[in-house]
């Protein structure tokens, strides 16, 4: 999905209507589907984000209200609104620091233990008000009755239109990966914990010593918290921050079978999403990564 079309004057007018005069505004590196700005209103620093829909912002608000704790810093959402064209905007408190992805390499080793501590805090987060397994919406509702059925859904045509994805990715290369995933899922435990779903790089903020914010909860779900570690391992060859974290976790006792299983699920999901979006370079990389993890040589 492409970034939304935004009328900056209309956006600033909407924010001013809620909070007052903006005394400073500058663009910041943002996600693939959203715009982001740093703004100052009445001397307080905020992040102003714009996206196609409000659901992700509402989920961020849910995460702040339900999970924020001293060991799990989740920025407070100040306001969510819609522009005339239906594009959503969100004003949130600005956490200090930079993302792990933007942190200079010299500091990456120092933050591996703090990252691990935040992951432990997520695993221990209370889940009151959330039902079921898999991704939840801004009301804490999920679609799956078990963790296993959610993970299996990437292989099911009733959940994912692999026929459409197959116009861009050879399904003869997908089927062996799906079969291996289904085999690995046989022994997966029904663990019920908070999972961020996109953890470890541009959604984690740090001052170089501690973690100052965990943002963008749009992919959050209920399941096995080891899934977030698997995300770090899957992307380790793509980003330095993931590689440093993966090296740290390799020194810890980890269930490698579950880690391998979750990496394959993450990879298949990435292949599907990039195939549907037509992001061919990213799709090719993810597919080769999956085949490497599955031990399939070409």
C-alpha positions as CSV (number, residue, x, y, z in Angstrom):
1,X,0.0,0.0,0.0
2,X,1.3,3.4,-0.9
3,X,1.5,6.3,1.5
4,X,-1.7,8.4,1.8
5,X,-2.1,11.7,0.0
6,X,-1.9,14.4,2.7
7,X,-2.9,18.1,2.6
8,X,-0.4,19.5,5.1
9,X,-2.4,22.7,5.7
10,X,-5.5,20.6,6.4
11,X,-3.5,18.3,8.7
12,X,-1.9,21.2,10.7
13,X,-5.3,22.9,11.0
14,X,-6.9,19.7,12.4
15,X,-4.1,19.4,15.0
16,X,-4.3,23.1,15.9
17,X,-8.0,22.8,16.4
18,X,-7.4,20.1,19.0
19,X,-4.3,21.4,20.8
20,X,-3.4,24.9,19.8
21,X,-0.6,26.5,17.8
22,X,2.3,24.3,16.5
23,X,5.5,26.1,17.2
24,X,7.8,23.6,15.4
25,X,7.2,20.9,12.8
26,X,9.8,18.7,11.0
27,X,9.5,15.4,9.0
28,X,11.1,12.3,10.5
29,X,12.0,8.9,8.9
30,X,8.8,7.0,8.8
31,X,7.3,3.7,7.8
32,X,6.5,2.4,4.4
33,X,2.8,3.3,4.7
34,X,2.7,6.4,6.8
35,X,4.1,9.9,7.2
36,X,5.6,11.2,10.5
37,X,6.5,14.6,11.8
38,X,8.0,15.9,15.0
39,X,6.0,18.7,16.4
40,X,6.1,21.0,19.4
41,X,2.8,22.4,20.9
42,X,2.9,24.5,24.0
43,X,6.4,23.5,24.7
44,X,5.7,19.8,24.6
45,X,7.2,17.4,22.0
46,X,4.9,15.1,20.0
47,X,5.0,12.8,17.0
48,X,2.3,13.4,14.4
49,X,1.7,10.4,12.2
50,X,-0.6,10.0,9.2
51,X,-1.9,6.8,7.7
52,X,-4.7,5.4,5.5
53,X,-6.7,4.1,8.4
54,X,-7.1,4.8,12.1
55,X,-7.1,1.2,13.2
56,X,-3.3,1.0,13.8
57,X,-3.4,4.2,15.8
58,X,-6.3,3.0,17.9
59,X,-4.3,-0.2,18.5
60,X,-1.3,1.9,19.7
61,X,-3.7,3.6,22.2
62,X,-4.9,0.2,23.3
63,X,-1.3,-0.9,23.9
64,X,-0.5,2.2,25.9
65,X,-3.6,1.8,28.1
66,X,-3.2,-2.0,28.7
67,X,0.6,-2.7,28.6
68,X,2.6,0.4,29.4
69,X,4.8,-0.2,32.4
70,X,8.2,1.0,33.7
71,X,9.8,-2.0,31.9
72,X,7.7,-1.6,28.8
73,X,7.6,2.1,27.7
74,X,4.7,2.6,25.3
75,X,4.1,6.3,24.3
76,X,0.8,7.8,25.2
77,X,-1.6,8.7,22.4
78,X,-2.9,12.2,22.8
79,X,-5.4,12.4,19.9
80,X,-6.6,10.5,16.9
81,X,-8.6,12.1,14.1
82,X,-9.7,11.9,10.4
83,X,-9.1,14.4,7.6
84,X,-11.8,15.3,5.1
85,X,-10.5,12.7,2.6
86,X,-10.7,10.0,5.3
87,X,-7.0,9.8,6.0
88,X,-6.2,9.3,9.7
89,X,-3.8,11.2,11.9
90,X,-2.5,10.5,15.4
91,X,-0.7,12.7,17.9
92,X,1.4,10.9,20.4
93,X,4.0,11.8,23.1
94,X,7.5,11.8,21.7
95,X,9.9,9.3,23.3
96,X,13.5,10.4,23.4
97,X,16.2,8.8,21.3
98,X,16.4,7.1,17.9
99,X,15.3,3.8,16.6
100,X,17.5,0.7,16.9
101,X,17.7,0.8,13.1
102,X,19.2,4.3,13.2
103,X,21.4,3.7,16.2
104,X,25.2,3.9,15.3
105,X,26.7,0.4,15.2
106,X,29.1,1.3,18.0
107,X,26.1,1.4,20.4
108,X,24.3,-1.7,19.3
109,X,26.1,-4.1,21.7
110,X,25.2,-1.9,24.7
111,X,21.5,-2.1,24.1
112,X,21.1,-5.8,23.5
113,X,20.5,-6.6,27.2
114,X,18.0,-3.7,27.5
115,X,16.1,-5.0,24.4
116,X,16.0,-8.5,26.0
117,X,14.6,-7.0,29.2
118,X,11.8,-5.2,27.3
119,X,11.0,-8.5,25.5
120,X,10.7,-10.2,28.9
121,X,8.3,-7.4,30.1
122,X,6.1,-8.0,27.0
123,X,6.0,-11.7,27.7
124,X,4.8,-11.0,31.2
125,X,2.3,-8.2,30.3
126,X,-1.3,-8.7,31.6
127,X,-3.8,-9.8,29.0
128,X,-7.1,-8.8,30.6
129,X,-9.6,-7.7,28.1
130,X,-8.1,-9.7,25.2
131,X,-9.7,-12.9,24.0
132,X,-8.3,-15.7,21.8
133,X,-5.0,-15.9,19.8
134,X,-3.3,-14.2,16.9
135,X,-3.6,-10.5,15.9
136,X,-6.1,-8.5,17.9
137,X,-8.0,-5.3,17.0
138,X,-8.2,-2.0,18.8
139,X,-10.9,-3.6,21.1
140,X,-8.8,-6.6,22.1
141,X,-10.7,-9.1,19.8
142,X,-9.0,-11.8,17.9
143,X,-10.1,-14.3,15.2
144,X,-8.4,-17.5,16.2
145,X,-9.2,-20.0,19.0
146,X,-5.6,-21.2,19.2
147,X,-2.0,-20.1,18.5
148,X,-1.6,-23.1,16.2
149,X,-4.6,-22.3,14.1
150,X,-3.3,-18.8,13.6
151,X,0.1,-20.0,12.5
152,X,-1.5,-22.6,10.2
153,X,-3.6,-20.0,8.5
154,X,-0.7,-18.8,6.3
155,X,-1.1,-22.1,4.5
156,X,-4.9,-21.9,4.1
157,X,-6.5,-20.5,1.0
158,X,-9.5,-19.3,3.0
159,X,-7.3,-16.9,4.9
160,X,-4.7,-16.0,2.3
161,X,-5.2,-15.7,-1.4
162,X,-2.2,-17.6,-2.6
163,X,-3.8,-17.9,-6.0
164,X,-3.4,-14.1,-6.4
165,X,0.0,-14.1,-4.9
166,X,1.0,-17.0,-7.3
167,X,0.8,-14.5,-10.2
168,X,4.1,-13.1,-8.9
169,X,5.7,-15.9,-6.9
170,X,6.0,-19.5,-8.1
171,X,3.7,-21.6,-5.9
172,X,5.9,-24.7,-6.6
173,X,8.5,-22.9,-4.3
174,X,5.9,-22.0,-1.7
175,X,4.3,-25.4,-1.2
176,X,7.4,-27.2,0.2
177,X,7.8,-24.3,2.7
178,X,4.1,-24.6,3.7
179,X,4.4,-28.3,4.2
180,X,7.5,-27.9,6.3
181,X,5.8,-25.3,8.4
182,X,2.8,-27.5,9.0
183,X,5.1,-30.3,10.1
184,X,7.0,-28.0,12.5
185,X,3.7,-26.8,14.0
186,X,2.8,-30.2,15.3
187,X,4.6,-29.7,18.6
188,X,4.0,-26.0,19.1
189,X,2.7,-25.2,22.6
190,X,-0.4,-23.1,23.1
191,X,1.4,-20.3,24.9
192,X,-0.6,-17.1,25.6
193,X,1.6,-14.0,25.8
194,X,1.8,-10.5,24.3
195,X,3.7,-10.5,20.9
196,X,4.6,-7.1,19.3
197,X,4.7,-8.7,15.9
198,X,7.3,-6.3,14.3
199,X,9.9,-5.9,17.0
200,X,13.6,-5.1,17.0
201,X,14.4,-2.3,14.5
202,X,12.4,0.8,13.6
203,X,9.7,0.2,16.2
204,X,12.0,0.3,19.2
205,X,13.5,3.6,20.5
206,X,16.7,4.0,22.6
207,X,19.0,6.7,24.0
208,X,21.9,4.3,23.5
209,X,21.7,3.0,27.0
210,X,18.0,2.0,27.7
211,X,14.9,1.4,25.7
212,X,12.8,4.6,25.7
213,X,9.8,3.5,23.7
214,X,8.1,0.6,21.9
215,X,5.9,2.0,19.1
216,X,3.7,0.9,16.2
217,X,1.6,-1.9,17.7
218,X,-0.4,-2.5,14.5
219,X,0.9,-6.1,14.1
220,X,0.5,-7.0,17.8
221,X,-1.0,-10.4,18.7
222,X,-1.5,-13.0,21.4
223,X,0.7,-16.1,21.2
224,X,4.2,-17.2,22.0
225,X,6.5,-14.3,22.9
226,X,9.4,-16.1,21.2
227,X,7.9,-15.0,18.0
228,X,9.4,-11.6,18.5
229,X,12.8,-13.1,18.9
230,X,12.2,-15.1,15.7
231,X,11.6,-11.8,13.9
232,X,15.0,-10.6,15.0
233,X,16.6,-13.8,13.7
234,X,14.7,-13.7,10.4
235,X,15.9,-10.2,9.6
236,X,19.4,-10.6,11.0
237,X,21.0,-10.6,7.5
238,X,19.1,-7.5,6.5
239,X,19.8,-5.1,9.3
240,X,22.8,-4.6,11.6
241,X,20.6,-4.0,14.7
242,X,19.0,-7.4,14.1
243,X,22.3,-9.1,13.7
244,X,23.7,-7.8,17.0
245,X,20.6,-8.8,18.8
246,X,20.6,-12.3,17.3
247,X,24.2,-12.8,18.4
248,X,23.2,-11.8,21.9
249,X,20.3,-14.3,22.0
250,X,22.5,-17.0,20.6
251,X,24.3,-16.9,23.9
252,X,21.0,-17.5,25.8
253,X,19.1,-20.8,26.2
254,X,16.5,-20.8,23.3
255,X,14.2,-23.4,21.9
256,X,15.6,-23.6,18.4
257,X,12.8,-25.7,17.0
258,X,10.2,-23.1,17.9
259,X,12.5,-20.3,16.7
260,X,12.9,-22.0,13.3
261,X,9.2,-22.6,13.0
262,X,8.3,-19.0,13.7
263,X,11.0,-17.7,11.3
264,X,9.5,-19.7,8.5
265,X,6.0,-18.3,9.4
266,X,7.4,-14.8,9.4
267,X,9.1,-15.4,6.0
268,X,6.0,-16.9,4.3
269,X,3.9,-13.9,5.6
270,X,6.5,-11.5,4.1
271,X,6.6,-13.4,0.8
272,X,2.8,-13.2,0.6
273,X,2.5,-9.6,1.5
274,X,5.2,-8.5,-0.9
275,X,3.9,-10.6,-3.7
276,X,0.4,-9.1,-3.3
277,X,1.9,-5.6,-3.2
278,X,4.2,-6.2,-6.2
279,X,7.4,-5.5,-4.2
280,X,9.4,-8.0,-6.3
281,X,12.9,-7.3,-4.9
282,X,11.7,-7.7,-1.3
283,X,9.7,-10.8,-2.3
284,X,12.7,-12.4,-3.9
285,X,14.8,-11.8,-0.9
286,X,12.2,-13.1,1.6
287,X,11.7,-16.3,-0.5
288,X,15.4,-17.0,-0.7
289,X,15.6,-16.4,3.0
290,X,12.8,-18.9,3.7
291,X,14.4,-21.5,1.5
292,X,17.7,-21.0,3.3
293,X,16.0,-21.4,6.7
294,X,14.2,-24.5,5.5
295,X,17.4,-26.1,4.1
296,X,16.1,-26.0,0.5
297,X,19.0,-25.4,-1.9
298,X,18.4,-24.1,-5.4
